[in-house]
Amino acid sequence: MQITFHFNQQRCISCYTCVVACKDWYDIPAGPRTRRWVTNLEEGRFPEVTVSHLSLSCLHCENPTCMGACPTGAIRKRESDGIVYTDKELCLTNCMLCKEACPYDAPRFAEGGDSGIELCDFCKDRIDGGKKPICVEACPTRALDSGSREEMEAKYGRKRDAKGFSYAEKNRPSIIFR
């Protein structure tokens, strides 16, 4: 089984509740460190302007190039559900080879690189307890969802592209868009 995120770009209002909930859950202090982020995409010229939002985190790729780039084995993938996670004790904190290898810029580091990696682990403790990730539960517009790939595809389809996102076939990120 491969666990997958679903993101409905039409529902996201860029409220950052997913980001704040994640930071709160993991006791990440205010500032640039984060495991989830929102990008705002503006297109057009006045008065024909559109704004879209994209909430992303680690996409728990089937083939995570970040894992192969890590010289210490600090990035791992659970075989049971495909969750990519880190062992912060093994992270060199400043080599950032994983960040360079990831096409989605998912491995995050604080400025100066001395805090170690921040990488979404799909709230694996919550998943193991039968709950959804905190970002999914916190989203007030229900723009986020998660579950097995089969469940998400049956519910939402197989769309792999969205404004501001390019699907990397090499990595096969675990996300479905609507």
C-alpha positions in Angstrom: 0.0 0.0 0.0 1.1 3.6 -0.7 -0.4 6.4 1.4 -1.3 9.4 -0.6 -2.4 13.1 -0.2 -5.3 14.6 -2.0 -5.3 18.4 -2.6 -8.3 20.3 -4.0 -6.8 23.5 -5.4 -10.2 25.1 -5.9 -11.0 24.8 -2.1 -7.7 26.2 -0.7 -8.0 29.8 0.5 -4.4 30.2 1.6 -5.4 30.5 5.3 -2.2 28.6 6.4 -4.2 26.6 9.0 -2.5 23.4 7.7 0.9 25.0 8.2 0.1 26.3 11.7 -1.4 23.0 12.8 1.6 21.1 11.6 4.0 23.4 13.4 2.0 23.2 16.6 1.7 19.4 16.4 5.5 19.1 16.1 6.4 22.0 18.4 8.2 23.9 15.7 8.7 27.4 16.8 7.5 30.5 14.9 9.9 31.3 12.0 11.0 29.8 8.8 11.2 26.1 9.9 8.2 24.1 8.6 7.1 20.8 7.2 4.2 22.1 5.1 4.0 25.3 3.2 1.5 27.2 1.0 2.4 28.9 -2.3 0.3 31.6 -3.8 0.2 31.8 -7.6 -1.0 34.9 -9.3 -1.7 35.0 -13.1 -3.0 37.6 -15.5 -3.3 41.4 -15.6 -5.9 43.6 -14.0 -8.8 43.2 -14.3 -8.3 39.6 -15.6 -6.4 38.2 -12.6 -6.6 34.8 -11.0 -5.1 33.6 -7.8 -4.5 29.9 -7.0 -2.9 28.3 -3.9 -0.8 25.2 -3.5 -0.4 23.5 -0.1 2.5 21.1 -0.2 4.8 19.0 2.0 6.9 16.0 1.4 5.0 14.0 -1.2 6.1 10.6 0.1 7.3 9.6 -3.4 7.4 6.0 -4.5 11.0 6.6 -5.5 12.3 9.3 -3.1 15.5 10.7 -4.6 16.1 12.5 -1.3 16.6 9.1 0.4 19.2 8.0 -2.1 21.1 11.3 -1.8 21.3 11.2 2.0 24.9 10.1 2.9 23.9 8.9 6.4 20.7 7.1 5.8 18.7 9.6 7.9 15.9 9.5 5.4 13.9 6.3 5.3 10.7 4.9 3.8 8.3 2.5 5.6 7.5 -0.5 3.4 4.1 -1.0 5.0 2.6 2.3 3.7 5.3 4.3 1.8 5.7 7.0 4.5 9.0 8.8 4.1 10.5 9.9 7.4 13.7 11.0 9.0 16.0 10.1 11.9 17.1 13.5 13.0 19.9 12.0 15.0 21.6 10.8 11.8 21.1 14.1 9.9 24.3 16.0 9.3 22.1 19.2 9.6 24.0 21.2 7.0 24.9 19.0 4.0 21.4 19.5 2.4 22.0 16.9 -0.3 18.5 15.7 0.2 17.1 19.2 -0.5 19.1 19.4 -3.7 17.8 16.0 -4.8 14.2 16.6 -4.2 12.3 18.2 -7.1 9.7 19.6 -4.7 12.0 21.3 -2.2 10.4 19.2 0.6 13.3 18.8 3.0 13.3 22.0 4.9 16.1 23.6 7.0 16.2 26.7 9.2 18.5 29.5 8.0 22.1 28.5 8.8 21.1 24.8 8.6 21.9 24.1 12.3 18.5 22.8 13.3 18.5 19.6 11.2 15.9 18.6 8.7 12.2 19.2 8.9 10.3 16.7 6.7 6.7 15.8 6.7 6.3 12.2 8.0 2.6 12.1 7.2 2.0 12.3 11.0 2.9 8.6 11.1 2.1 8.5 14.9 -1.5 9.6 14.0 -1.7 7.3 11.0 -0.6 4.4 13.3 -3.4 5.4 15.7 -6.0 5.3 12.9 -6.2 9.1 12.5 -5.6 11.5 9.5 -2.6 13.8 9.5 -3.1 17.0 11.5 -3.0 19.2 8.4 -5.9 17.2 6.9 -8.0 17.4 10.1 -7.3 21.1 10.6 -8.1 22.3 7.0 -11.3 24.4 7.4 -12.3 24.1 3.7 -11.5 20.4 3.4 -9.0 21.0 0.6 -6.7 18.2 2.0 -7.4 14.6 2.4 -5.3 11.4 2.7 -5.6 7.7 2.5 -4.4 4.7 0.5 -3.7 5.5 -3.2 -6.5 3.2 -4.2 -9.0 4.9 -1.8 -7.9 8.4 -3.0 -8.1 7.5 -6.7 -11.5 5.9 -6.3 -12.7 9.0 -4.5 -11.0 11.8 -6.5 -9.6 10.3 -9.7 -6.0 10.2 -10.9 -5.2 13.8 -11.7 -1.5 14.4 -11.1 -1.1 18.0 -12.2 -2.2 21.4 -10.8 -1.3 25.0 -11.3 2.2 25.5 -10.0 3.0 21.8 -9.8 4.9 19.5 -12.1 4.6 15.7 -11.7 8.1 14.1 -11.7 7.6 10.6 -13.2 11.1 9.6 -11.9 9.9 10.2 -8.3 6.2 9.3 -8.6 5.0 11.6 -5.8 2.0 10.4 -3.8 -0.5 13.2 -4.5 -3.7 13.5 -6.3 -5.2 16.8 -7.3 -8.7 18.1 -8.0 
